[in-house]
Amino acid sequence: MIDSTDLELLDRLQTDARVSNAELARSLGMAPSAVLQRVRRLEERGVIQGYLARIDPGAVDRALVAFIHLRTEEALHETDIPVAVARLPGVLEVHDVAGEDCYLVKVRVADTDALHRLIREGIGAVPGVLSTRTTIVLKTFAERFDLALPDPGDGPARRRNAR
């Protein structure tokens, strides 16, 4: 069970994963050893799945974002297609979706030439992919990485660390 202290801890860590254990303890009014124990427990349970550095995509020549809708020939949940697509360089997310398409894929690549190669030589080469439909992002107005954590006692989740 995740309690209110765990939620506060998660909120702080997803805002700044490099915050020191001592600073976490100070902000939560706890002993550093207790905070460390809670963090380790959350890691062991898989609640905290890792720590990442957010990189400016433009700085590493990955400024173009696209969403690719895939239609496939397979029966539901009897395929390796999403696994094969997820392994392709540039693929960030693969979602099983409801509707006319089977999967929604988010990619980041250098430019339209790289997108063309990814679609034709990567995704198009995966057995069972029937068709793709691509939407290129012109400008991103919001892209969040932090989750809207529930506030204990409030019911529905809301963004606790709005910036």
HUJOMO-V872094 format. One record per residue. N is the residue number from 1. RES is the residue in one letter. PHI is phi in radians with two decimals (999 if undefined). Layout:
N_RES_PHI + N_RES_PHI
This chain:
1_M_999 + 2_I_-1.72 + 3_D_-1.71 + 4_S_-1.11 + 5_T_-1.18 + 6_D_-1.05 + 7_L_-1.10 + 8_E_-1.11 + 9_L_-1.10 + 10_L_-1.08 + 11_D_-1.05 + 12_R_-1.11 + 13_L_-1.19 + 14_Q_-1.35 + 15_T_-1.40 + 16_D_-2.63 + 17_A_-1.22 + 18_R_-1.65 + 19_V_-1.08 + 20_S_-1.27 + 21_N_-1.06 + 22_A_-1.11 + 23_E_-1.17 + 24_L_-1.02 + 25_A_-1.06 + 26_R_-1.05 + 27_S_-1.21 + 28_L_-1.68 + 29_G_1.18 + 30_M_-2.22 + 31_A_-1.32 + 32_P_-0.95 + 33_S_-1.14 + 34_A_-1.20 + 35_V_-1.15 + 36_L_-1.03 + 37_Q_-1.09 + 38_R_-1.13 + 39_V_-1.06 + 40_R_-1.08 + 41_R_-1.11 + 42_L_-1.15 + 43_E_-1.17 + 44_E_-1.08 + 45_R_-1.40 + 46_G_1.46 + 47_V_-1.19 + 48_I_-1.62 + 49_Q_-1.68 + 50_G_2.74 + 51_Y_-2.25 + 52_L_-2.24 + 53_A_-1.68 + 54_R_-1.47 + 55_I_-1.90 + 56_D_-1.15 + 57_P_-1.01 + 58_G_-1.14 + 59_A_-1.23 + 60_V_-2.07 + 61_D_1.02 + 62_R_-2.36 + 63_A_-1.42 + 64_L_-1.49 + 65_V_-1.93 + 66_A_-2.49 + 67_F_-1.99 + 68_I_-2.02 + 69_H_-1.62 + 70_L_-1.94 + 71_R_-1.99 + 72_T_-2.28 + 73_E_-1.69 + 74_E_-1.33 + 75_A_-1.33 + 76_L_-0.93 + 77_H_1.09 + 78_E_-2.14 + 79_T_-2.61 + 80_D_-1.81 + 81_I_-0.98 + 82_P_-1.10 + 83_V_-1.18 + 84_A_-1.12 + 85_V_-1.17 + 86_A_-1.08 + 87_R_-1.40 + 88_L_-1.26 + 89_P_-1.05 + 90_G_1.73 + 91_V_-1.42 + 92_L_-1.74 + 93_E_-2.51 + 94_V_-2.35 + 95_H_-2.11 + 96_D_-1.40 + 97_V_-2.15 + 98_A_-1.56 + 99_G_2.03 + 100_E_-1.20 + 101_D_-1.56 + 102_C_-1.67 + 103_Y_-2.42 + 104_L_-2.06 + 105_V_-2.09 + 106_K_-1.77 + 107_V_-2.25 + 108_R_-2.31 + 109_V_-2.41 + 110_A_-1.23 + 111_D_-2.84 + 112_T_-1.17 + 113_D_-1.10 + 114_A_-1.15 + 115_L_-1.12 + 116_H_-1.01 + 117_R_-1.11 + 118_L_-1.07 + 119_I_-1.22 + 120_R_-1.29 + 121_E_-1.59 + 122_G_-1.68 + 123_I_-1.12 + 124_G_-1.12 + 125_A_-1.53 + 126_V_-1.33 + 127_P_-1.03 + 128_G_1.75 + 129_V_-1.37 + 130_L_-1.57 + 131_S_-2.76 + 132_T_-2.28 + 133_R_-2.41 + 134_T_-2.00 + 135_T_-2.07 + 136_I_-1.62 + 137_V_-1.41 + 138_L_-1.48 + 139_K_-2.71 + 140_T_-1.79 + 141_F_-1.68 + 142_A_-2.66 + 143_E_-2.55 + 144_R_-1.83 + 145_F_-2.11 + 146_D_-1.58 + 147_L_-1.51 + 148_A_-1.37 + 149_L_-1.43 + 150_P_-1.20 + 151_D_-1.73 + 152_P_-0.93 + 153_G_1.56 + 154_D_-1.52 + 155_G_1.61 + 156_P_-1.14 + 157_A_-1.19 + 158_R_-2.48 + 159_R_-1.30 + 160_R_-1.52 + 161_N_-2.09 + 162_A_-1.00 + 163_R_-1.98
